[in-house]
Amino acid sequence: MSLDSRHIFQQCIEQEDCTSIVNHLKRLSGGAADLHCYHNGILAIVELTTATKKNERASEHRIHFAILDVLPLLLQLSVDCECRRSSSIVAALCVALHQLSIDQSNQHTLGTLGVVEIILDRIIEHQDNKSVIFSGLAALAQLSHDNMDIQSKIGAS
């Protein structure tokens, strides 16, 4: 399924189809999916939410993903026993959370869902992995940008 999922998510990226990405991830989370499938789906979110010359609609995609309720889904994956053991998935989740939190309303939503504690826990669990540490700290920095509530949560941790 992982090669198939890579192809499916690549098509979603090319069509800028946020809805299908979220629907595929939700379907995967309902059963025992290959970790590579989750990784491919998370990377598709990262791809569509990262602003580049090729992707000028990243801010629209961040809002659309939030409307599609991807934030709780990503946090669910970040506490899932299988996903949280994979440093590549944890790093990808942190990058996705970083990109999504560029939108200030997403910062607030993620803050209320306990993202600070979750990211800090994953950093501690993967303290030997530079990608997790870097992407986790970048996510926390973005989340706390102009957000006193999240800054307080980070300071208290």
Residue frames as qw, qx, qy, qz and C-alpha x, y, z in Angstrom:
[[0.000, 0.884, 0.467, 0.000, 0.00, 0.00, 0.00],
 [0.358, -0.700, 0.028, 0.617, 2.89, 2.43, 0.66],
 [0.275, -0.060, 0.537, 0.795, 3.86, 2.78, -3.02],
 [0.000, -0.615, -0.694, -0.373, 0.20, 3.11, -3.87],
 [0.262, -0.843, -0.363, 0.298, -0.24, 5.72, -1.12],
 [0.351, -0.426, 0.230, 0.802, 2.73, 7.70, -2.44],
 [0.134, 0.241, 0.652, 0.707, 1.06, 7.79, -5.85],
 [0.157, -0.745, -0.639, -0.111, -2.34, 8.69, -4.37],
 [0.326, -0.786, -0.192, 0.490, -0.93, 11.51, -2.24],
 [0.333, -0.209, 0.394, 0.831, 1.22, 12.77, -5.12],
 [0.050, 0.500, 0.668, 0.549, -1.93, 13.08, -7.25],
 [0.267, -0.830, -0.468, 0.141, -3.60, 15.00, -4.43],
 [0.381, -0.564, 0.079, 0.729, -0.64, 17.38, -4.30],
 [0.240, 0.062, 0.560, 0.791, -0.69, 17.94, -8.05],
 [0.129, -0.608, -0.633, -0.463, -4.43, 18.65, -7.93],
 [0.024, -0.272, 0.372, -0.887, -4.07, 20.71, -4.73],
 [0.645, -0.369, -0.500, -0.444, -6.77, 18.49, -3.25],
 [0.111, -0.390, 0.645, -0.648, -6.65, 19.05, 0.51],
 [0.774, -0.133, 0.161, -0.598, -9.95, 17.26, 1.04],
 [0.920, 0.177, -0.338, -0.089, -8.73, 13.99, -0.45],
 [0.376, 0.425, -0.668, 0.482, -5.52, 14.09, 1.57],
 [0.364, -0.290, 0.538, -0.703, -7.48, 14.44, 4.81],
 [0.878, 0.015, 0.002, -0.478, -10.01, 11.79, 3.76],
 [0.788, 0.298, -0.530, 0.103, -7.22, 9.32, 2.92],
 [0.155, 0.377, -0.684, 0.604, -5.51, 9.99, 6.26],
 [0.598, -0.201, 0.355, -0.690, -8.79, 9.54, 8.14],
 [0.924, 0.124, -0.231, -0.278, -9.38, 6.26, 6.35],
 [0.590, 0.368, -0.640, 0.327, -5.87, 5.12, 7.27],
 [0.116, -0.374, 0.604, -0.695, -6.32, 6.06, 10.92],
 [0.794, -0.151, 0.077, -0.584, -9.33, 3.77, 11.16],
 [0.997, 0.024, -0.065, -0.021, -7.25, 0.62, 10.68],
 [0.701, -0.482, 0.353, 0.389, -3.79, -0.84, 10.79],
 [0.577, 0.816, -0.046, 0.016, -2.05, 1.11, 8.07],
 [0.797, 0.141, -0.060, 0.585, 1.54, 0.90, 6.96],
 [0.354, -0.715, -0.112, 0.592, 3.57, 3.68, 8.61],
 [0.322, -0.055, 0.452, 0.830, 4.80, 4.74, 5.18],
 [0.011, 0.648, 0.642, 0.410, 1.20, 5.57, 4.23],
 [0.315, -0.863, -0.304, 0.251, 0.93, 7.95, 7.18],
 [0.456, -0.446, 0.223, 0.737, 4.31, 9.44, 6.34],
 [0.253, 0.261, 0.587, 0.723, 3.26, 10.05, 2.72],
 [0.116, -0.792, -0.558, -0.218, 0.02, 11.70, 3.83],
 [0.408, -0.788, -0.133, 0.441, 1.76, 13.96, 6.33],
 [0.416, -0.241, 0.377, 0.792, 4.34, 14.95, 3.71],
 [0.151, 0.548, 0.616, 0.546, 1.50, 15.82, 1.32],
 [0.247, -0.899, -0.353, 0.084, 0.17, 18.25, 3.94],
 [0.475, -0.580, 0.156, 0.643, 3.64, 19.73, 4.34],
 [0.393, 0.146, 0.551, 0.721, 3.98, 20.10, 0.56],
 [0.026, 0.696, 0.551, 0.460, 0.71, 22.00, 0.19],
 [0.355, -0.895, -0.256, 0.086, 1.23, 24.24, 3.23],
 [0.578, -0.402, 0.172, 0.689, 4.80, 25.29, 2.44],
 [0.320, 0.901, 0.077, -0.282, 4.99, 28.61, 0.61],
 [0.547, -0.195, 0.518, 0.628, 7.17, 28.45, -2.51],
 [0.198, 0.368, -0.352, -0.838, 7.12, 30.09, -5.92],
 [0.235, -0.061, -0.888, -0.391, 5.48, 26.91, -7.20],
 [0.316, -0.531, -0.784, 0.062, 2.92, 26.91, -4.39],
 [0.014, 0.283, -0.082, 0.955, 1.53, 30.41, -3.96],
 [0.595, -0.444, -0.300, -0.599, -1.67, 29.12, -2.36],
 [0.457, 0.024, -0.784, 0.419, -0.05, 27.73, 0.79],
 [0.152, -0.034, 0.469, -0.870, -1.94, 30.12, 3.09],
 [0.686, -0.015, -0.197, -0.700, -5.25, 29.06, 1.54],
 [0.717, 0.038, -0.695, -0.041, -4.31, 25.42, 2.03],
 [0.186, 0.093, -0.721, 0.661, -3.47, 26.02, 5.72],
 [0.447, 0.005, 0.259, -0.856, -6.95, 27.42, 6.28],
 [0.756, 0.086, -0.415, -0.499, -8.59, 24.68, 4.21],
 [0.538, 0.082, -0.811, 0.216, -6.80, 21.93, 6.16],
 [0.063, -0.031, 0.623, -0.779, -7.97, 23.50, 9.42],
 [0.620, 0.055, -0.016, -0.782, -11.56, 23.61, 8.17],
 [0.771, 0.121, -0.573, -0.249, -11.23, 19.93, 7.26],
 [0.759, -0.578, 0.184, -0.236, -10.28, 19.20, 10.89],
 [0.801, 0.356, -0.410, 0.252, -6.76, 17.99, 10.14],
 [0.028, -0.663, 0.513, -0.545, -5.31, 19.51, 13.33],
 [0.729, -0.362, 0.437, -0.383, -6.89, 16.98, 15.76],
 [0.968, 0.246, -0.049, -0.030, -6.07, 14.18, 13.30],
 [0.521, 0.605, -0.459, 0.389, -2.37, 15.12, 13.27],
 [0.281, -0.564, 0.560, -0.538, -2.30, 15.32, 17.05],
 [0.925, -0.108, 0.211, -0.296, -4.01, 11.93, 17.23],
 [0.869, 0.397, -0.239, 0.173, -1.29, 10.49, 15.00],
 [0.228, 0.668, -0.510, 0.492, 1.39, 12.10, 17.16],
 [0.487, -0.424, 0.591, -0.483, 0.19, 10.18, 20.22],
 [0.951, 0.140, -0.127, -0.246, -0.56, 6.93, 18.35],
 [0.747, -0.499, 0.418, 0.134, 1.81, 4.27, 19.68],
 [0.810, 0.235, 0.369, 0.390, 3.06, 3.09, 16.29],
 [0.375, 0.836, 0.105, 0.386, 3.43, 6.55, 14.74],
 [0.291, -0.928, 0.199, -0.121, 5.14, 8.11, 17.75],
 [0.815, -0.353, 0.366, 0.277, 7.88, 5.44, 17.66],
 [0.696, 0.431, 0.305, 0.487, 8.88, 6.45, 14.14],
 [0.317, -0.552, 0.000, 0.772, 11.27, 9.39, 14.20],
 [0.146, 0.089, 0.537, 0.826, 10.60, 10.14, 10.52],
 [0.179, -0.658, -0.658, -0.319, 6.85, 10.37, 11.15],
 [0.383, -0.739, -0.344, 0.435, 7.35, 12.48, 14.28],
 [0.304, -0.310, 0.219, 0.874, 9.67, 14.85, 12.39],
 [0.016, 0.319, 0.634, 0.704, 7.16, 15.10, 9.51],
 [0.277, -0.738, -0.615, -0.009, 4.33, 15.75, 11.98],
 [0.366, -0.632, -0.151, 0.666, 6.34, 18.54, 13.58],
 [0.182, -0.076, 0.419, 0.886, 7.01, 20.12, 10.18],
 [0.122, -0.529, -0.700, -0.465, 3.31, 19.86, 9.30],
 [0.348, -0.763, -0.478, 0.260, 2.35, 21.46, 12.63],
 [0.340, -0.405, 0.093, 0.844, 4.93, 24.19, 12.01],
 [0.069, 0.155, 0.554, 0.815, 3.49, 24.96, 8.58],
 [0.240, -0.635, -0.684, -0.268, -0.12, 24.85, 9.75],
 [0.398, -0.700, -0.389, 0.447, 0.62, 27.10, 12.73],
 [0.271, 0.059, 0.200, 0.940, 1.75, 29.91, 10.45],
 [0.299, -0.552, -0.445, -0.639, -1.98, 30.68, 10.38],
 [0.077, -0.319, 0.533, -0.780, -2.71, 32.38, 13.71],
 [0.757, -0.197, 0.057, -0.621, -6.14, 30.79, 14.19],
 [0.881, 0.090, -0.463, 0.020, -4.47, 27.38, 13.82],
 [0.277, 0.356, -0.626, 0.637, -2.00, 28.40, 16.57],
 [0.470, -0.277, 0.348, -0.763, -4.90, 28.99, 18.92],
 [0.906, -0.022, -0.173, -0.385, -6.63, 25.72, 18.01],
 [0.749, 0.236, -0.564, 0.255, -3.44, 23.72, 18.40],
 [0.032, 0.393, -0.568, 0.722, -2.73, 25.40, 21.73],
 [0.664, -0.219, 0.252, -0.669, -6.10, 24.35, 23.11],
 [0.941, 0.100, -0.258, -0.195, -5.53, 20.78, 21.86],
 [0.758, -0.579, 0.286, 0.091, -2.34, 20.41, 23.92],
 [0.786, 0.575, -0.132, 0.187, 0.20, 20.57, 21.11],
 [0.017, 0.815, -0.499, 0.295, 2.98, 22.06, 23.25],
 [0.660, -0.417, 0.585, -0.221, 3.01, 19.12, 25.64],
 [0.931, 0.271, 0.242, -0.022, 2.78, 16.61, 22.78],
 [0.583, 0.737, -0.258, 0.225, 5.70, 18.13, 20.86],
 [0.185, -0.732, 0.580, -0.306, 7.84, 18.37, 24.00],
 [0.831, -0.199, 0.488, -0.174, 7.09, 14.72, 24.80],
 [0.886, 0.445, 0.084, 0.096, 8.08, 13.64, 21.26],
 [0.293, 0.819, -0.416, 0.264, 11.31, 15.67, 21.45],
 [0.465, -0.572, 0.620, -0.268, 12.20, 13.94, 24.72],
 [0.914, 0.058, 0.386, -0.109, 11.31, 10.49, 23.31],
 [0.806, 0.490, 0.122, 0.308, 13.48, 11.12, 20.23],
 [0.270, -0.926, 0.159, 0.211, 16.23, 13.16, 21.90],
 [0.577, -0.337, 0.566, 0.483, 18.90, 11.39, 19.86],
 [0.497, 0.492, 0.591, 0.403, 17.31, 12.35, 16.54],
 [0.201, -0.269, 0.051, 0.941, 18.37, 15.76, 15.23],
 [0.116, -0.295, -0.596, -0.738, 15.49, 15.94, 12.71],
 [0.392, -0.650, -0.649, -0.047, 12.88, 15.52, 15.45],
 [0.402, -0.539, -0.280, 0.685, 14.60, 18.04, 17.72],
 [0.145, -0.100, 0.272, 0.946, 15.01, 20.61, 14.95],
 [0.222, -0.377, -0.618, -0.654, 11.49, 20.25, 13.54],
 [0.429, -0.620, -0.640, 0.146, 9.94, 20.09, 17.01],
 [0.327, -0.483, -0.190, 0.790, 11.69, 23.25, 18.17],
 [0.023, 0.053, 0.414, 0.908, 10.81, 24.99, 14.90],
 [0.305, -0.535, -0.700, -0.361, 7.16, 24.04, 15.42],
 [0.422, -0.641, -0.488, 0.415, 7.23, 25.38, 18.98],
 [0.248, -0.268, 0.066, 0.929, 8.87, 28.61, 17.81],
 [0.127, -0.240, -0.541, -0.796, 6.21, 29.12, 15.15],
 [0.392, -0.583, -0.706, -0.090, 3.39, 28.18, 17.51],
 [0.417, -0.606, -0.380, 0.561, 4.59, 30.68, 20.11],
 [0.257, 0.152, 0.231, 0.926, 5.05, 33.54, 17.63],
 [0.255, -0.237, -0.038, -0.937, 2.85, 36.38, 18.91],
 [0.710, -0.373, -0.485, -0.349, 0.93, 33.91, 21.09],
 [0.173, -0.571, 0.550, -0.584, 1.33, 34.58, 24.81],
 [0.876, -0.226, 0.188, -0.383, -0.75, 31.55, 25.86],
 [0.952, 0.219, -0.164, 0.137, 1.54, 29.14, 24.05],
 [0.327, 0.628, -0.471, 0.527, 4.63, 31.03, 25.21],
 [0.503, -0.517, 0.431, -0.542, 3.40, 30.54, 28.79],
 [0.980, -0.055, 0.082, -0.174, 2.84, 26.82, 28.21],
 [0.770, 0.437, -0.325, 0.332, 6.33, 26.42, 26.81],
 [0.042, 0.639, -0.474, 0.605, 7.81, 28.40, 29.69],
 [0.705, -0.407, 0.328, -0.479, 5.93, 26.29, 32.25],
 [0.988, 0.103, -0.103, -0.049, 7.16, 23.04, 30.71]]
